[in-house]
C-alpha cells in the first residue's frame, strides 16, 4: 500500500491507534477484575500522548507505505517498548506506580503491540484484498531508464504494494535504452494519454530528467483528460546516497541526498545510549584507570593523558584523550602512525595499545558530547588533510561523531593504515555504517569489539 492510502494511515494515527491503546488498558483491567480508577485514566492519557509522540518520531507508517511489513512490525514493537519504558520511569519518579496493579500494567505492556499489529493488518486486509483484481492498481512508467527500471523492480519485490506494472513509455530508440527491461515499451510520450484512457490506468510514474521539462509539461496537459494519479520519480539515484529522504523546510518540500542518520529521535536514542554506557563503564573502570595513570607517570617522563587534535562532527576540531603510550606527543602538520615494533612506544604503552586500554579516557570525550561509543574512528588532523584529497567522500564520515570503536575496526581494519588501499577500505566501512545505522548495529559492533580486543587483532 502506498501513496493513495494516506487517508487510511491518517485514520490509524489519529483514531485507531489511540483507541487500541486506551481500549487495551481498559480491557486488561476488566480481565483482572480490577476497577478502572482515576489513576487508570491518568495512565491512559499519558500513554496516548507519549505513544503519539514516539510513533511520530519513529514513523512506522513510512515502512507501511513502502510495503515492508517486517520492518513495519519492528517499528510498532520498538515504539511501544520506548513508550512503556518512559511510562515506567515517570511512574516511579512521580510515585504514581504504587497506585497500579503490577500484573495489570505488565499484561497491558505485553499485549498492546500485538493488538496494534493485528488490528492494522486486519484493517489493511479488509481495505485492500489482493485477491480482488479491482484493487490491484495498474501502473505505467514514463521513462525506460535506470530509475524507472529500479522502480519497476521495487514493485515486483513488494507485492503488498498491490501495484502491477503494465509497461514503459519512452521517446528513445531501443539502442539508447538500458538492458534488462522485462516489461513492454508501449509507445512514446505522445501515446500515454490515449493508452491511459483506453485501459483505465490508475497510476503514472514519470521518470524523466529536468531537461525533459517541455515534454513533461505537454504530457501533464494531455493527462488532464484522465483520472490517473500522476507521480514523479526524483532522479536522485544517480548520486551516492546517504540517508536520503524527503523533508521540508518552512513547508517547502526538499529531498535530502546526503544526510546524517542522527537527527530527531535517532539523535536522542544515540546520545542517551552513549551517556548511559559511558557513565557505567567509567564507574566500573575507574580503579583500573587510576592504576594505569600511575604506571604511565612512573614509567616515562611526560603527561599521563595525551591530547591530540582530531576532526569531530561536521569536521570541527576537537581534542581526543588517550593514556600516553609513546615517548612523543605528535599533534602538528605531520603525524607518523605507530608501526609494529615502533621504538617510540614505551614498555607500559605497548601493553596499553595491545589491549586498547589507552583508549579508556575517550569515554570522557563521550560524556562531553564530542565523541560517541560507536562511530567512525577519528584520525589525526594531519591525516585528515592528507586523505581528504586522495579518497572520494572521505569527509562524509564526519557527518557523525567519531567513535571509540567502529564498523571498520571490527571488520579487520584496526590499527595502522600504511597503504592508501587500507584507508579506502576503512572509509568504505565508515560510510556503510552511516548508510545503515541502527541501534542493533551499534550493539553488534560493541559485542564484536570485545572479541577483537581480546584477540588483540592489529593492535600495536
C-alpha positions as CSV (number, residue, x, y, z in Angstrom):
1,X,0.0,0.0,0.0
2,X,1.4,3.4,-0.9
3,X,0.7,6.9,-1.9
4,X,-3.1,7.0,-2.1
5,X,-3.5,5.2,1.2
6,X,-2.9,8.4,3.1
7,X,-6.5,8.6,4.5
8,X,-6.1,5.1,5.9
9,X,-2.7,6.0,7.5
10,X,-4.3,9.1,9.0
11,X,-7.1,7.0,10.4
12,X,-4.6,4.8,12.2
13,X,-2.5,7.7,13.5
14,X,-5.4,9.9,14.8
15,X,-8.2,7.5,15.6
16,X,-7.5,3.7,15.7
17,X,-4.1,3.7,17.5
18,X,-5.2,5.8,20.5
19,X,-8.4,3.8,20.8
20,X,-6.5,0.5,20.7
21,X,-4.0,1.7,23.4
22,X,-6.7,3.0,25.7
23,X,-9.1,0.1,25.0
24,X,-6.3,-2.4,25.7
25,X,-5.8,-0.9,29.2
26,X,-9.5,-0.9,29.9
27,X,-9.9,-4.5,28.7
28,X,-6.9,-5.6,30.8
29,X,-8.4,-4.1,33.9
30,X,-11.7,-5.9,33.3
31,X,-10.0,-9.2,32.7
32,X,-8.3,-9.0,36.1
33,X,-11.5,-7.7,37.7
34,X,-9.6,-4.5,38.7
35,X,-11.6,-1.2,39.0
36,X,-10.9,1.4,36.3
37,X,-10.0,4.3,38.6
38,X,-8.9,7.9,38.1
39,X,-5.3,6.7,38.2
40,X,-6.1,4.4,35.3
41,X,-7.5,7.3,33.4
42,X,-4.2,9.3,34.0
43,X,-2.2,6.3,32.7
44,X,-4.4,6.1,29.7
45,X,-4.0,9.8,28.9
46,X,-0.2,9.6,29.4
47,X,0.1,6.6,27.1
48,X,-2.0,8.4,24.5
49,X,0.3,11.5,24.3
50,X,3.6,9.6,24.8
51,X,2.8,6.9,22.1
52,X,1.7,9.6,19.7
53,X,4.9,11.5,20.1
54,X,7.1,8.4,20.0
55,X,5.5,6.9,16.9
56,X,5.7,10.3,15.2
57,X,9.5,10.2,15.5
58,X,9.8,6.5,14.6
59,X,7.2,6.9,11.8
60,X,6.3,3.2,11.3
61,X,3.9,4.3,8.6
62,X,6.8,5.1,6.3
63,X,7.6,1.3,6.2
64,X,3.8,0.7,6.0
65,X,3.5,2.8,2.8
66,X,6.5,1.0,1.3
67,X,5.0,-2.4,1.9
68,X,7.9,-3.6,4.1
69,X,5.7,-5.4,6.7
70,X,8.6,-6.9,8.7
71,X,10.2,-3.6,9.2
72,X,6.8,-2.1,10.0
73,X,6.2,-4.7,12.7
74,X,9.6,-4.0,14.2
75,X,8.8,-0.3,14.3
76,X,5.5,-0.9,16.1
77,X,7.2,-3.0,18.8
78,X,10.2,-0.7,19.2
79,X,7.9,2.3,19.5
80,X,5.8,0.7,22.2
81,X,8.8,-0.5,24.2
82,X,10.1,3.1,24.3
83,X,6.7,4.3,25.3
84,X,6.4,1.6,28.1
85,X,9.9,2.5,29.4
86,X,9.1,6.2,29.6
87,X,5.8,5.4,31.4
88,X,7.7,3.2,34.0
89,X,10.2,5.9,34.5
90,X,7.6,8.6,35.0
91,X,5.6,6.3,37.3
92,X,8.5,5.6,39.6
93,X,9.7,9.2,39.7
94,X,6.2,10.6,40.4
95,X,5.2,7.8,42.8
96,X,2.1,7.0,40.6
97,X,3.5,3.5,40.1
98,X,2.3,2.4,43.5
99,X,-1.4,3.0,42.5
100,X,-1.4,0.3,39.9
101,X,-1.6,-3.4,40.0
102,X,1.7,-4.8,38.6
103,X,0.1,-7.7,36.8
104,X,-2.4,-5.4,35.1
105,X,0.2,-3.0,33.8
106,X,2.6,-5.7,32.8
107,X,-0.1,-7.6,30.8
108,X,-1.1,-4.3,29.2
109,X,2.5,-3.6,28.2
110,X,2.9,-7.1,26.6
111,X,-0.5,-7.3,24.9
112,X,-0.7,-3.8,23.3
113,X,1.9,-4.1,20.5
114,X,0.4,-7.4,19.4
115,X,-3.1,-5.9,19.4
116,X,-1.8,-2.9,17.4
117,X,-0.2,-5.0,14.8
118,X,-3.1,-7.5,14.4
119,X,-5.6,-4.6,14.1
120,X,-3.5,-2.8,11.5
121,X,-3.1,-6.0,9.4
122,X,-6.8,-6.8,9.7
123,X,-7.9,-3.3,8.5
124,X,-5.3,-3.5,5.7
125,X,-6.7,-6.8,4.6
126,X,-10.2,-5.6,4.6
127,X,-9.5,-2.3,2.9
128,X,-7.4,-3.9,0.1
129,X,-7.8,-7.5,-0.8
130,X,-5.1,-8.7,-3.3
131,X,-7.4,-11.4,-4.4
132,X,-9.7,-8.8,-6.0
133,X,-8.2,-7.7,-9.3
134,X,-10.0,-4.4,-9.0
135,X,-7.9,-3.5,-6.0
136,X,-4.5,-4.1,-7.8
137,X,-3.6,-0.8,-9.3
138,X,-2.3,-0.7,-12.9
139,X,0.9,1.3,-13.4
140,X,2.8,2.7,-16.4
141,X,6.2,4.3,-16.1
142,X,7.3,7.2,-18.3
143,X,11.0,6.7,-19.0
144,X,12.7,3.4,-19.6
145,X,15.8,4.4,-17.8
146,X,17.8,3.2,-14.7
147,X,15.5,4.9,-12.2
148,X,12.3,3.6,-14.0
149,X,13.7,0.1,-14.0
150,X,14.7,0.3,-10.3
151,X,11.1,1.4,-9.5
152,X,9.6,-1.5,-11.5
153,X,11.8,-4.0,-9.7
154,X,10.7,-2.4,-6.4
155,X,7.1,-3.0,-7.2
156,X,7.9,-6.6,-8.1
157,X,9.7,-7.1,-4.8
158,X,6.9,-5.8,-2.6
159,X,3.6,-7.5,-3.5
160,X,1.9,-5.7,-0.6
161,X,2.1,-2.5,-2.7
162,X,-0.8,-4.0,-4.7
163,X,0.6,-2.5,-7.9
164,X,1.1,-4.1,-11.3
165,X,3.4,-2.6,-14.0
166,X,1.8,-2.6,-17.5
167,X,4.9,-1.3,-19.3
168,X,7.0,1.8,-20.2
169,X,6.6,4.7,-22.4
170,X,9.9,6.2,-23.8
171,X,10.8,8.5,-26.7
172,X,14.3,7.0,-27.2
173,X,15.2,4.2,-29.6
174,X,15.9,0.6,-28.5
175,X,19.7,1.2,-28.7
176,X,19.6,4.0,-26.1
177,X,17.6,2.1,-23.6
178,X,19.2,0.1,-20.8
179,X,19.3,-3.7,-20.9
180,X,17.0,-5.9,-18.7
181,X,13.6,-4.3,-19.5
182,X,11.1,-7.1,-18.7
183,X,8.0,-5.1,-19.5
184,X,6.9,-3.9,-23.0
185,X,7.7,-0.4,-24.3
186,X,4.1,0.6,-25.1
187,X,5.0,3.7,-27.1
188,X,6.4,7.2,-26.8
189,X,5.2,10.0,-24.5
190,X,2.6,11.3,-27.0
191,X,0.8,7.9,-26.7
192,X,0.4,7.9,-22.9
193,X,-2.9,9.8,-22.6
194,X,-4.7,7.6,-25.2
195,X,-3.4,4.4,-23.6
196,X,-4.4,5.6,-20.1
197,X,-7.9,6.5,-21.2
198,X,-8.4,3.2,-23.1
199,X,-7.1,0.9,-20.4
200,X,-8.2,3.0,-17.4
201,X,-4.7,3.0,-16.0
202,X,-4.7,4.1,-12.3
203,X,-1.2,5.3,-11.7
204,X,1.5,7.0,-13.8
205,X,5.1,7.5,-12.6
206,X,7.3,9.9,-14.5
207,X,11.0,9.1,-14.6
208,X,12.4,11.9,-16.7
209,X,15.4,14.3,-16.2
210,X,14.9,18.0,-15.7
211,X,16.0,18.6,-19.3
212,X,12.7,16.9,-20.4
213,X,10.6,19.7,-18.8
214,X,8.8,20.8,-22.0
215,X,7.7,17.2,-22.8
216,X,6.6,16.7,-19.2
217,X,4.5,19.8,-19.3
218,X,2.8,18.7,-22.5
219,X,2.3,15.2,-21.0
220,X,0.6,16.7,-17.9
221,X,-1.6,18.8,-20.1
222,X,-2.7,15.7,-22.0
223,X,-3.4,13.8,-18.8
224,X,-5.8,16.4,-17.6
225,X,-8.4,14.4,-19.5
226,X,-7.8,11.2,-17.5
227,X,-8.5,10.1,-13.9
228,X,-5.0,8.6,-13.4
229,X,-2.9,9.6,-10.4
230,X,0.4,11.1,-11.5
231,X,3.7,10.9,-9.6
232,X,7.3,12.0,-10.2
233,X,10.2,9.7,-9.6
234,X,13.0,12.0,-8.5
235,X,16.3,11.3,-10.3
236,X,18.3,11.1,-7.1
237,X,19.7,7.6,-7.7
238,X,22.5,8.9,-9.9
239,X,24.1,10.2,-6.6
240,X,25.9,8.2,-3.9
241,X,23.0,8.4,-1.4
242,X,23.4,8.5,2.4
243,X,20.3,8.6,4.5
244,X,18.3,10.0,1.6
245,X,14.8,11.1,2.5
246,X,12.0,13.6,1.8
247,X,11.9,16.6,4.2
248,X,10.5,20.1,4.2
249,X,12.0,23.5,5.1
250,X,9.4,26.0,6.1
251,X,6.7,23.9,4.4
252,X,8.7,23.6,1.1
253,X,9.4,20.0,0.1
254,X,13.1,19.1,-0.3
255,X,15.0,15.9,-0.9
256,X,18.0,15.0,1.3
257,X,20.7,13.4,-0.7
258,X,23.5,13.2,1.9
259,X,22.4,13.4,5.5
260,X,23.4,12.2,8.9
261,X,21.4,9.4,10.4
262,X,21.4,11.1,13.8
263,X,18.5,13.5,13.6
264,X,15.4,13.8,15.7
265,X,14.5,10.6,17.6
266,X,17.6,8.8,16.4
267,X,19.8,11.6,17.8
268,X,18.1,11.2,21.2
269,X,18.5,7.4,21.2
270,X,22.1,7.7,20.2
271,X,23.0,10.3,22.8
272,X,21.1,8.6,25.6
273,X,22.8,5.2,25.0
274,X,26.2,6.9,24.9
275,X,25.6,8.7,28.2
276,X,24.3,5.6,30.0
277,X,27.0,3.2,28.7
278,X,29.9,5.7,29.1
279,X,28.8,6.5,32.7
280,X,28.6,2.8,33.7
281,X,31.9,2.0,32.1
282,X,33.8,4.8,33.7
283,X,32.3,4.0,37.1
284,X,33.3,0.3,36.7
285,X,36.8,1.0,35.3
286,X,37.8,4.0,37.5
287,X,40.1,1.9,39.8
288,X,41.8,0.4,36.7
289,X,42.2,3.9,35.1
290,X,43.9,5.2,38.3
291,X,46.3,2.3,38.3
292,X,47.1,2.9,34.6
293,X,47.7,6.6,35.3
294,X,50.2,5.9,38.0
295,X,52.1,3.3,35.8
296,X,52.2,5.7,32.8
297,X,53.6,8.5,35.1
298,X,56.2,6.3,36.7
299,X,57.4,4.5,33.5
300,X,58.5,7.5,31.4
301,X,58.6,11.3,31.6
302,X,55.6,13.2,30.1
303,X,51.9,13.8,30.8
304,X,49.6,10.9,31.8
305,X,46.9,12.0,29.3
306,X,47.9,12.6,25.7
307,X,45.6,15.1,23.9
308,X,45.5,15.2,20.1
309,X,43.5,17.3,17.7
310,X,41.0,15.3,15.6
311,X,38.1,16.2,13.4
312,X,34.8,15.7,15.1
313,X,31.2,16.1,14.0
314,X,30.9,18.2,10.8
315,X,34.7,18.5,10.6
316,X,35.1,20.7,13.7
317,X,38.3,20.2,15.6
318,X,38.2,18.5,19.0
319,X,40.7,17.2,21.4
320,X,40.7,13.4,21.9
321,X,42.1,12.0,25.1
322,X,44.3,8.9,25.4
323,X,46.7,7.5,28.0
324,X,50.1,8.4,26.7
325,X,51.7,5.3,25.3
326,X,54.7,6.8,23.4
327,X,57.7,9.0,24.2
328,X,56.4,11.6,21.7
329,X,53.1,13.5,21.6
330,X,52.8,14.5,17.9
331,X,50.0,16.9,17.1
332,X,51.3,19.0,14.3
333,X,51.1,19.2,10.5
334,X,52.9,15.9,10.2
335,X,52.0,12.8,12.3
336,X,53.6,9.5,11.9
337,X,51.3,6.5,12.6
338,X,52.5,3.9,15.1
339,X,54.0,0.9,13.4
340,X,54.7,-2.7,14.6
341,X,57.7,-2.7,17.0
342,X,57.7,1.1,16.9
343,X,60.7,2.4,19.1
344,X,58.6,5.4,20.3
345,X,56.2,3.1,22.2
346,X,57.0,2.8,25.9
347,X,57.0,-0.6,27.6
348,X,53.8,0.1,29.5
349,X,52.5,1.8,26.3
350,X,52.9,-1.4,24.4
351,X,50.7,-3.2,26.8
352,X,48.1,-0.5,26.8
353,X,48.0,-0.4,23.0
354,X,47.7,-4.1,22.6
355,X,44.8,-4.2,25.0
356,X,43.3,-0.9,23.8
357,X,43.3,0.3,27.4
358,X,45.0,3.5,26.2
359,X,41.6,4.5,24.7
360,X,39.7,4.5,28.0
361,X,39.9,8.3,28.6
362,X,37.8,8.7,25.4
363,X,34.8,7.8,27.5
364,X,35.2,11.2,29.0
365,X,35.0,12.6,25.4
366,X,31.7,10.7,25.1
367,X,30.3,12.3,28.2
368,X,31.4,15.7,26.9
369,X,29.4,15.1,23.7
370,X,32.4,15.2,21.5
371,X,32.5,11.5,20.7
372,X,30.2,8.5,20.6
373,X,30.9,5.0,21.7
374,X,30.4,3.7,18.2
375,X,31.2,5.7,15.1
376,X,34.0,6.3,12.5
377,X,37.3,6.3,14.4
378,X,38.9,9.8,14.5
379,X,42.1,10.4,12.6
380,X,44.8,13.0,13.4
381,X,44.2,16.3,11.6
382,X,47.3,15.9,9.5
383,X,46.0,12.5,8.2
384,X,42.5,14.0,7.5
385,X,44.1,16.8,5.4
386,X,46.2,14.2,3.6
387,X,43.4,11.6,2.8
388,X,40.6,14.0,2.0
389,X,42.5,14.9,-1.2
390,X,43.0,11.3,-2.1
391,X,39.8,9.5,-1.3
392,X,36.4,10.5,-2.7
393,X,33.8,11.0,0.0
394,X,36.4,10.9,2.8
395,X,34.9,13.9,4.7
396,X,31.4,12.3,4.7
397,X,32.5,10.2,7.7
398,X,32.3,13.4,9.8
399,X,28.6,13.5,9.5
400,X,28.6,11.6,12.7
401,X,30.5,12.0,15.9
402,X,33.8,10.0,15.9
403,X,33.6,6.7,17.9
404,X,35.8,4.8,20.3
405,X,35.1,1.8,18.1
406,X,33.6,1.4,14.7
407,X,32.3,-0.8,11.9
408,X,35.7,-0.7,10.1
409,X,37.6,-1.7,13.3
410,X,35.5,-4.9,13.9
411,X,36.0,-5.8,10.2
412,X,39.8,-6.2,10.5
413,X,40.7,-2.5,9.8
414,X,42.0,-1.7,13.3
415,X,45.5,-0.1,13.7
416,X,47.9,1.2,11.1
417,X,46.7,2.1,7.6
418,X,50.0,2.2,5.9
419,X,48.6,2.0,2.4
420,X,46.0,4.0,0.5
421,X,44.0,0.8,-0.2
422,X,43.7,0.1,3.6
423,X,42.4,3.7,4.2
424,X,40.0,3.5,1.3
425,X,38.6,0.2,2.7
426,X,38.2,1.8,6.2
427,X,36.3,4.7,4.7
428,X,34.0,2.3,2.8
429,X,33.1,0.7,6.1
430,X,32.6,4.0,7.8
431,X,30.2,5.2,5.1
432,X,28.4,1.9,5.1
433,X,27.8,2.3,8.8
434,X,26.3,5.8,8.2
435,X,24.0,4.4,5.5
436,X,22.8,1.5,7.5
437,X,22.9,2.7,11.1
438,X,20.6,1.3,13.7
439,X,20.7,0.7,17.5
440,X,21.1,-3.0,16.8
441,X,24.1,-2.4,14.6
442,X,25.7,-0.3,17.4
443,X,25.1,-3.2,19.9
444,X,26.5,-5.7,17.4
445,X,29.7,-3.6,16.9
446,X,30.2,-3.3,20.7
447,X,29.9,-7.1,21.1
448,X,32.3,-7.7,18.3
449,X,34.7,-5.1,19.6
450,X,35.1,-7.1,22.9
451,X,36.0,-10.1,20.8
452,X,38.5,-8.1,18.7
453,X,40.2,-6.6,21.7
454,X,40.5,-9.9,23.5
455,X,42.1,-11.4,20.4
456,X,44.4,-8.3,20.1
457,X,44.0,-8.1,16.4
458,X,46.1,-5.5,14.5
459,X,47.0,-3.5,17.7
460,X,50.5,-2.2,18.1
